[in-house]
Amino acid sequence: MAAAPNLPIPEPGIPWTVVIDDNFNATPPGLIVSPGDTVDFENESGVDITVQFAANYTGTAVYPNMSLPVPDGSTVGFTAPNTDAAANYNIYVNGVQENEDPFVIQVGVGPLYVVLDGATTYNFPTAAVPLGDITTGMGRLFVGPNDPSSSLGIRFTSNPFNPPMTTNDGPHPVQAGTTPGSYGYTVVSPNENPGPGTVIIRNT
């Protein structure tokens, strides 16, 4: 039997480029980088934009300044932290969000944290998770309630994680071979008022 080929593994510090087009789409919409890599945003939208990162609850910030202005026609970047992290981000023009659903950058193994916040009614944010692959690693998600002592059942119509996510815990890696797209879930809790949530698996 022939030995498996050695696949090249990028060295930390390599540059990655995310292109923002005139519809304010990011390409690639999901990105997994190594700690210490450079991430550049190339603005081809025709207007000045701001890349606004969301906080990742207990996780390390991907970009501590949270807000990265990128003038039209320019490329502006940052260095990923030297630790595992993840963040969703959106594209803004003059304070107005231009993209419908968030994009995502994961550093190392992440994970992205989602907190179902509330006392009797939970808020269900739309969360983006990178697809990844078996070579670079899969996107990972951790779901928890505002009260860490609470245990909630989570039911996906089609579960994109392996092992499947059935309660608030994690991190859960994305199942290899999952089709990028939106995956709806509900929270099963007899004493709360559950509502629908969405996880978007972003192509990498």
Secondary structure, DSSP 8 states (H G I E B T S, - for coil): -----------TT-EEEEEE-TT--EESSEEEE-TT-EEEEEE-SSS-EEEEE---TTS--SSTT-EEEE-TT-EEEEE--SS-EEEEEEEEETTEE--SS-EEEEETT--EEEEE--SSB-----EEEE-EETTTEE-EEEEEESSTT---EEEESS--BSS---BS---EEB-TT--SEEEEEEEE-TTSB--EEEEEEE--
